[in-house]
Structures are given as structure tokens and as C-alpha cells.
């Protein structure tokens, strides 16, 4: 897992997970907490085969900043690309509001 920041669009933490199917919820939560800080505008998880969507939505509500799971973002994109504007509660602000 890695942290990357950028000044182009604000600071963000990039969570890259290897051996994803072996990663536990507590470990993901601890890693997001470690990466997050006042200098971080968003946390973005990259990599597939990881059940992070529900936890990301919960942590986003707790931390009051975007915490995006890649699977949720891909699902949102597929819906919008196909003209489906449905809002989906419980999976974070991307699906709930946009």
C-alpha cells in the first residue's frame, strides 16, 4: 500500500492494494486512517478484487471527505455512460449525489 500526493488537483492519498483478496476490513480502515490527514483532500483506492466500497462509504461519512473505491467509481461511470442517472444510497457520495 502506498501514499501519493499531488498539488495539481489538491492533495490526495492513493491506496494501492496488492494481494487484495487477503486484505481484511480492519487493515483497510487502519491504512486509510494512516494515509489521511489535514493535507489530504481525498483517498482513492486503486486495484480490483477488493471489497472496499461499503467501508469507503462509511469512512467517507465519518471523515467528511471523498474516500473512493475503484469498483464503486467504475460502476458509477458505467451507469452514467449508459444514460442511467439513478442515485444509489449507501455506497458513498459519488453514487448518492452525482
Backbone torsions as a table, in degrees:
resi	resn	phi	psi	omega
1	UNK	NA	144.5	-171.1
2	UNK	-138.1	155.2	174.5
3	UNK	-117.7	131.4	177.8
4	UNK	-131.5	143.8	176.1
5	UNK	-129.3	156.5	-178.4
6	UNK	-143.5	140.7	177.1
7	UNK	-94.7	-6.5	-178.9
8	UNK	-62.5	-48.6	-178.5
9	UNK	-122.8	28.3	-174.3
10	UNK	92.1	170.8	-178.9
11	UNK	-82.8	141.7	175.8
12	UNK	-142.4	155.0	174.4
13	UNK	-104.1	130.5	-179.5
14	UNK	-107.7	116.5	-178.8
15	UNK	-97.9	108.4	178.6
16	UNK	-107.3	122.2	-174.8
17	UNK	-113.6	127.0	172.3
18	UNK	-107.9	157.3	-175.4
19	UNK	53.3	46.6	-170.7
20	UNK	-57.7	-42.0	-174.9
21	UNK	-68.0	-11.5	178.3
22	UNK	-97.7	3.6	-175.8
23	UNK	-89.6	127.6	-178.4
24	UNK	-91.6	156.2	-179.1
25	UNK	-56.4	-44.6	-179.3
26	UNK	-61.1	-37.6	178.9
27	UNK	-68.2	-40.6	177.4
28	UNK	-63.1	-45.8	179.3
29	UNK	-59.6	-46.6	-178.9
30	UNK	-62.2	-38.9	-179.6
31	UNK	-68.4	-43.2	177.1
32	UNK	-61.6	-43.6	178.5
33	UNK	-61.1	-37.6	178.8
34	UNK	-68.5	-40.4	-178.7
35	UNK	-73.5	-35.0	-173.8
36	UNK	-72.3	149.1	177.3
37	UNK	-169.0	177.7	179.8
38	UNK	-63.0	-23.8	-179.7
39	UNK	-88.0	2.7	-177.6
40	UNK	-108.2	125.2	179.2
41	UNK	-88.8	-26.8	-178.0
42	UNK	-158.7	154.7	173.2
43	UNK	-116.9	128.2	-177.4
44	UNK	-124.0	121.2	178.6
45	UNK	-91.5	129.9	-179.9
46	UNK	-121.1	136.4	-178.8
47	UNK	123.1	147.6	-176.7
48	UNK	-104.4	-178.4	179.7
49	UNK	63.0	38.2	-179.4
50	UNK	-137.7	123.3	177.3
51	UNK	-84.0	85.8	-175.9
52	UNK	-118.0	-12.3	-173.7
53	UNK	-56.7	-50.0	-178.2
54	UNK	-66.0	-43.4	178.7
55	UNK	-65.5	-41.3	178.5
56	UNK	-58.8	-44.5	179.4
57	UNK	-62.6	-42.6	179.5
58	UNK	-64.7	-44.8	-179.3
59	UNK	-69.6	-32.7	176.2
60	UNK	-61.0	-43.7	178.1
61	UNK	-65.5	-40.0	179.9
62	UNK	-67.8	-41.5	-172.0
63	UNK	-95.3	-8.8	177.0
64	UNK	58.5	40.4	174.6
65	UNK	-153.4	157.4	-179.0
66	UNK	-62.4	128.5	170.8
67	UNK	-130.0	107.3	-169.8
68	UNK	-110.2	128.6	172.5
69	UNK	-91.8	137.4	-176.7
70	UNK	-60.1	-38.9	-179.3
71	UNK	-64.5	-39.1	176.9
72	UNK	-64.7	-42.7	-179.9
73	UNK	-64.9	-40.0	178.4
74	UNK	-66.2	-41.7	177.9
75	UNK	-61.9	-45.8	177.4
76	UNK	-57.8	-47.6	-179.0
77	UNK	-61.3	-43.7	179.6
78	UNK	-61.8	-42.8	177.5
79	UNK	-60.1	-52.0	-176.3
80	UNK	-65.6	-38.9	179.5
81	UNK	-61.9	-29.1	-179.7
82	UNK	-99.1	16.1	174.8
83	UNK	76.0	16.1	179.5
84	UNK	-97.4	114.2	-174.8
85	UNK	-102.1	15.2	-178.5
86	UNK	-56.9	140.5	172.7
87	UNK	-95.9	138.8	-176.1
88	UNK	-122.9	107.2	-179.8
89	UNK	-73.7	153.6	174.2
90	UNK	92.0	-0.9	-177.9
91	UNK	-123.3	23.6	175.8
92	UNK	97.3	170.3	-172.9
93	UNK	-65.1	-31.9	-179.8
94	UNK	-57.7	-51.0	179.9
95	UNK	-79.1	-27.5	-178.3
96	UNK	-77.5	-34.3	-171.4
97	UNK	-116.9	-21.3	-170.9
98	UNK	-117.4	NA	NA
